[in-house]
Amino acid sequence: MTKQFLCLFLAFIAVQTMEGQARGNKLGYIDMEYILQNVPDYTEAKIQLEQKAQKWKLEIDTKKIEISKLKEALKAEKALLTKELIDERETEISFLENENLEYQQKRFGANGDLILQKSVLVKPIQDQVFTAVQDIAERLKYDFIFDKASDLTMLFAAKRFDISEQVLRILNRTEKREQLTKKQQKEAEARELKEDALDSNPALADRQKLLEEKKAAREKVLEDRKLLQEQKKKEFDDKRKQIQDDREAKKNGTVSANVAKEGSTATQTGVDTTKEAADQARQKQADARAKLLEDRKKVFEDRKKALEERRQKILEDREALKKAKQEKLKENTNNN
């Protein structure tokens, strides 16, 4: 009886484990270096720290040059100096070298000022990033989130699992909220909810991106149409001005056949230019529509492929679970 109970308990554990594997773990990663480079406070403080490091390096190099000059002087005068003076100068040079080496270790050593100040600079931002990652993991149900810039070896990481931009948005929200009025805070919260909804729903994000591209294409077409209208209006105004000038010249009796011919040529050129601009505008509209259709087709195909892969994975997991149950049932039957 005890043996049967133990077998049933192990079978239950195995089924639960396989169901967890069938569900799959949700993974994500961040790029700490990318995040730090896009935090204004960190960038400014890093520049100041690099300026300090350059100053320290200059001091060390200057001291090395002075020591090198002392060595050269001793080498040149060594034949004229007594042993006591030579020992005294060598002792002084050795002291200066040790002093410079100690200063170099103090500034650039493993526990030097540069490393310590870098840690002090990064620590507050790392704490904010950690808090933001926890918030994203709890809200979007992530099981694991890694740091791409850490010692963890990542041979490949798909861009769709990168949540660095989401972390940056949270950091920027925290900084901006302190400077907003109540009304602006409400508007910001509404935008944040919309952004969070897009983060949690990739299909919705793809749809939003497609709508934005469609809007941008439409605005481009309208802008080209507006430019074409302005060009036509300018050509019409130029043509009307030319006609008025020709009439004035005829009244004054100063117009010539060459002037009339030049006016006719200019008019024809204006017509050709207008036609060419219209053709270009129509071609741009056609290209924009073709690109929009191509992008929409690509998004649809990607979504279809993802759904098919997911369906196939579910079927495989169900089949594996079914086989495991059958094997376990068979094993229990044999044991009985």
C-alpha positions as CSV (number, residue, x, y, z in Angstrom):
1,M,0.0,0.0,0.0
2,T,2.8,2.4,0.9
3,K,4.6,1.5,-2.3
4,Q,1.5,2.3,-4.4
5,F,1.0,5.6,-2.6
6,L,4.7,6.5,-3.2
7,C,4.3,5.7,-7.0
8,L,1.2,7.8,-7.3
9,F,2.9,10.7,-5.5
10,L,5.9,10.5,-7.8
11,A,3.6,10.4,-10.9
12,F,1.8,13.5,-9.7
13,I,5.1,15.3,-9.2
14,A,6.3,14.3,-12.7
15,V,3.0,15.5,-14.3
16,Q,3.2,18.9,-12.5
17,T,6.8,19.3,-13.7
18,M,6.0,18.5,-17.3
19,E,3.0,20.9,-17.2
20,G,5.4,23.6,-16.0
21,Q,7.8,22.8,-18.8
22,A,4.9,22.9,-21.3
23,R,3.9,26.3,-20.1
24,G,7.4,27.6,-20.6
25,N,9.5,30.1,-18.7
26,K,9.3,33.8,-19.6
27,L,12.9,35.2,-20.0
28,G,14.2,38.7,-20.5
29,Y,17.5,40.5,-20.2
30,I,18.9,44.0,-19.8
31,D,22.1,45.7,-21.1
32,M,23.4,47.7,-18.1
33,E,26.1,49.4,-20.2
34,Y,23.4,50.7,-22.6
35,I,21.2,51.9,-19.7
36,L,24.1,53.7,-18.0
37,Q,25.1,55.4,-21.3
38,N,21.5,56.8,-21.6
39,V,21.2,58.1,-18.1
40,P,22.1,61.9,-18.2
41,D,23.3,62.1,-14.6
42,Y,25.6,59.1,-15.0
43,T,27.0,60.4,-18.3
44,E,27.8,63.9,-16.8
45,A,29.4,62.4,-13.6
46,K,31.4,60.0,-15.7
47,I,32.9,62.8,-17.8
48,Q,33.9,64.6,-14.6
49,L,35.5,61.4,-13.3
50,E,37.4,60.9,-16.5
51,Q,38.7,64.5,-16.3
52,K,40.0,63.7,-12.8
53,A,41.6,60.5,-14.1
54,Q,43.4,62.5,-16.8
55,K,44.6,65.0,-14.2
56,W,46.0,62.2,-12.0
57,K,47.7,60.5,-15.0
58,L,49.3,63.8,-16.0
59,E,50.7,64.2,-12.5
60,I,52.1,60.7,-12.6
61,D,53.7,61.3,-16.1
62,T,55.1,64.6,-15.0
63,K,56.7,63.0,-12.0
64,K,58.2,60.2,-14.2
65,I,59.7,62.8,-16.5
66,E,61.3,64.6,-13.5
67,I,62.8,61.3,-12.2
68,S,64.1,60.4,-15.7
69,K,65.9,63.8,-15.8
70,L,67.4,63.1,-12.4
71,K,68.7,59.7,-13.6
72,E,70.2,61.3,-16.8
73,A,71.9,64.0,-14.7
74,L,73.3,61.4,-12.4
75,K,74.5,59.3,-15.3
76,A,76.3,62.4,-16.8
77,E,77.9,63.6,-13.6
78,K,78.6,60.2,-12.0
79,A,82.3,60.2,-12.9
80,L,82.8,63.6,-11.1
81,L,80.9,62.7,-7.9
82,T,82.0,61.0,-4.8
83,K,80.5,57.6,-3.7
84,E,78.6,59.4,-0.9
85,L,77.0,61.8,-3.3
86,I,76.2,59.0,-5.8
87,D,74.5,57.0,-3.0
88,E,72.6,60.1,-1.8
89,R,71.2,60.8,-5.3
90,E,70.3,57.2,-6.0
91,T,68.5,57.0,-2.6
92,E,66.6,60.2,-3.6
93,I,65.7,58.8,-7.0
94,S,64.6,55.5,-5.4
95,F,62.4,57.4,-2.9
96,L,60.8,59.5,-5.6
97,E,60.1,56.3,-7.7
98,N,58.5,54.6,-4.8
99,E,56.5,57.7,-3.9
100,N,55.2,57.9,-7.5
101,L,54.3,54.2,-7.6
102,E,52.4,54.5,-4.3
103,Y,50.5,57.5,-5.8
104,Q,49.7,55.6,-8.9
105,Q,48.3,52.7,-6.9
106,K,46.3,55.1,-4.7
107,R,44.6,56.5,-7.8
108,F,44.5,53.6,-10.3
109,G,45.0,50.5,-8.1
110,A,42.5,47.7,-7.5
111,N,41.2,49.6,-4.5
112,G,42.2,53.0,-5.8
113,D,40.2,56.2,-6.0
114,L,39.1,55.6,-9.6
115,I,37.5,52.2,-8.9
116,L,35.9,53.5,-5.6
117,Q,34.4,56.6,-7.2
118,K,33.1,54.5,-10.1
119,S,31.4,52.3,-7.6
120,V,29.9,55.2,-5.8
121,L,28.8,56.7,-9.2
122,V,27.1,53.4,-10.4
123,K,25.6,52.2,-7.1
124,P,22.5,54.5,-7.0
125,I,21.7,53.9,-10.6
126,Q,22.1,50.1,-10.2
127,D,19.7,50.3,-7.3
128,Q,17.1,52.1,-9.4
129,V,17.6,49.6,-12.3
130,F,17.1,46.7,-9.8
131,T,13.9,48.3,-8.5
132,A,12.7,48.9,-12.1
133,V,13.5,45.3,-13.1
134,Q,11.6,43.9,-10.2
135,D,8.6,46.1,-11.1
136,I,8.7,44.9,-14.7
137,A,9.1,41.2,-13.7
138,E,6.2,41.3,-11.3
139,R,3.9,43.2,-13.7
140,L,4.7,41.2,-16.8
141,K,5.2,37.8,-15.1
142,Y,8.9,37.2,-16.0
143,D,10.6,34.1,-14.6
144,F,14.2,35.1,-15.2
145,I,15.9,38.4,-16.1
146,F,19.6,38.5,-16.9
147,D,22.2,41.3,-17.3
148,K,23.9,41.1,-20.7
149,A,26.8,43.2,-19.5
150,S,27.6,40.8,-16.5
151,D,29.9,37.8,-16.4
152,L,27.1,35.6,-17.6
153,T,28.0,34.3,-21.1
154,M,25.2,35.0,-23.6
155,L,26.1,33.4,-26.9
156,F,22.9,34.7,-28.5
157,A,20.1,37.0,-27.3
158,A,17.1,37.9,-29.4
159,K,16.2,41.6,-29.4
160,R,12.6,40.9,-28.5
161,F,13.7,39.7,-25.0
162,D,15.6,43.0,-24.3
163,I,13.7,45.1,-21.7
164,S,16.4,47.8,-21.4
165,E,14.2,50.4,-23.0
166,Q,11.4,49.6,-20.5
167,V,13.9,50.1,-17.6
168,L,15.0,53.4,-19.1
169,R,11.4,54.5,-19.4
170,I,10.8,53.8,-15.7
171,L,14.0,55.7,-14.7
172,N,13.0,58.7,-16.8
173,R,9.4,58.6,-15.4
174,T,10.7,58.8,-11.8
175,E,13.0,61.7,-12.7
176,K,10.3,63.6,-14.6
177,R,7.4,63.2,-12.2
178,E,9.2,65.4,-9.6
179,Q,9.0,68.3,-12.1
180,L,5.4,67.9,-13.3
181,T,2.1,69.5,-12.1
182,K,-0.8,67.3,-11.1
183,K,-2.5,67.6,-14.5
184,Q,0.8,66.7,-16.2
185,Q,1.2,63.8,-13.9
186,K,-2.2,62.4,-14.8
187,E,-1.4,62.7,-18.5
188,A,2.0,61.0,-17.9
189,E,0.3,58.2,-16.1
190,A,-2.1,57.7,-19.0
191,R,0.8,57.5,-21.4
192,E,2.6,55.1,-19.1
193,L,-0.4,52.7,-18.9
194,K,-0.5,52.7,-22.7
195,E,3.2,51.9,-22.9
196,D,2.9,49.2,-20.3
197,A,0.0,47.6,-22.3
198,L,2.2,47.6,-25.4
199,D,5.0,46.0,-23.5
200,S,2.8,43.2,-22.2
201,N,1.2,42.5,-25.6
202,P,3.7,42.1,-28.5
203,A,0.8,41.7,-31.0
204,L,-0.6,45.0,-29.9
205,A,2.8,46.6,-30.1
206,D,3.2,45.4,-33.7
207,R,-0.2,46.8,-34.6
208,Q,0.6,50.1,-33.0
209,K,3.9,50.3,-34.9
210,L,2.1,49.5,-38.2
211,L,-0.4,52.3,-37.4
212,E,2.4,54.8,-36.7
213,E,4.1,53.8,-40.0
214,K,0.8,54.2,-41.9
215,K,0.3,57.6,-40.3
216,A,3.9,58.7,-41.2
217,A,3.4,57.6,-44.8
218,R,0.1,59.5,-44.9
219,E,1.7,62.6,-43.5
220,K,4.5,62.3,-46.1
221,V,2.0,62.1,-48.9
222,L,0.2,65.2,-47.6
223,E,3.5,67.0,-47.3
224,D,4.5,66.2,-50.9
225,R,1.0,67.3,-52.1
226,K,1.4,70.6,-50.2
227,L,4.8,71.2,-51.7
228,L,3.4,70.4,-55.2
229,Q,0.6,72.9,-54.7
230,E,3.0,75.6,-53.5
231,Q,5.2,75.0,-56.5
232,K,2.3,75.2,-58.8
233,K,1.1,78.5,-57.2
234,K,4.6,80.0,-57.5
235,E,4.8,79.0,-61.2
236,F,1.3,80.5,-61.7
237,D,2.3,83.7,-60.0
238,D,5.6,83.9,-62.1
239,K,3.7,83.3,-65.3
240,R,1.1,86.0,-64.4
241,K,3.8,88.4,-63.6
242,Q,5.6,87.7,-66.9
243,I,2.4,88.3,-68.8
244,Q,1.8,91.6,-67.0
245,D,5.4,92.6,-67.8
246,D,5.0,91.7,-71.4
247,R,1.8,93.8,-71.6
248,E,3.5,96.8,-70.0
249,A,6.4,96.4,-72.5
250,K,4.0,96.3,-75.4
251,K,2.2,99.4,-74.2
252,N,5.6,101.2,-74.0
253,G,6.6,99.9,-77.4
254,T,9.8,98.2,-76.1
255,V,8.9,94.5,-76.5
256,S,10.8,92.5,-79.1
257,A,10.4,89.2,-80.9
258,N,13.2,87.7,-78.8
259,V,11.6,88.7,-75.6
260,A,8.3,87.1,-76.7
261,K,10.2,84.0,-77.6
262,E,12.0,83.8,-74.3
263,G,8.6,84.3,-72.5
264,S,7.2,81.4,-74.5
265,T,10.2,79.2,-73.6
266,A,9.9,80.1,-69.9
267,T,6.2,79.2,-70.0
268,Q,6.9,75.8,-71.6
269,T,9.7,75.1,-69.0
270,G,7.3,75.9,-66.2
271,V,4.8,73.5,-67.6
272,D,7.4,70.7,-67.9
273,T,8.6,71.3,-64.4
274,T,5.0,71.2,-63.0
275,K,4.4,67.9,-64.9
276,E,7.6,66.4,-63.6
277,A,6.8,67.4,-60.0
278,A,3.3,65.9,-60.3
279,D,4.8,62.6,-61.6
280,Q,7.3,62.5,-58.7
281,A,4.5,63.1,-56.2
282,R,2.4,60.3,-57.7
283,Q,5.4,58.0,-57.7
284,K,6.1,58.8,-54.0
285,Q,2.5,58.1,-53.1
286,A,2.6,54.7,-55.0
287,D,5.9,53.8,-53.2
288,A,4.5,54.7,-49.8
289,R,1.4,52.6,-50.4
290,A,3.5,49.6,-51.6
291,K,5.7,49.9,-48.6
292,L,2.7,50.0,-46.3
293,L,1.2,46.9,-47.9
294,E,4.6,45.1,-47.7
295,D,5.0,45.9,-44.0
296,R,1.4,44.9,-43.2
297,K,2.0,41.6,-45.1
298,K,5.3,41.0,-43.2
299,V,3.6,41.6,-39.8
300,F,0.8,39.2,-40.7
301,E,3.2,36.5,-41.8
302,D,5.3,36.9,-38.7
303,R,2.2,36.6,-36.5
304,K,1.0,33.6,-38.4
305,K,4.4,31.9,-38.1
306,A,4.5,32.6,-34.4
307,L,1.0,31.2,-33.8
308,E,1.9,28.1,-35.9
309,E,5.1,27.5,-33.9
310,R,3.2,28.0,-30.6
311,R,0.4,25.6,-31.7
312,Q,3.0,23.0,-32.8
313,K,4.9,23.3,-29.5
314,I,1.6,22.9,-27.5
315,L,0.8,19.7,-29.5
316,E,4.3,18.3,-28.9
317,D,4.1,19.0,-25.2
318,R,0.6,17.4,-25.0
319,E,1.9,14.4,-26.8
320,A,4.9,14.1,-24.5
321,L,2.7,14.5,-21.5
322,K,0.3,11.9,-22.7
323,K,3.2,9.4,-23.3
324,A,4.6,10.1,-19.9
325,K,1.2,9.4,-18.3
326,Q,0.8,6.2,-20.2
327,E,4.3,5.0,-19.3
328,K,3.8,5.9,-15.6
329,L,0.4,4.1,-15.6
330,K,2.0,1.1,-17.3
331,E,4.7,1.1,-14.7
332,N,2.2,1.3,-11.9
333,T,0.3,-1.6,-13.4
334,N,3.4,-3.7,-13.6
335,N,4.3,-2.9,-10.0
336,N,0.9,-4.0,-8.9
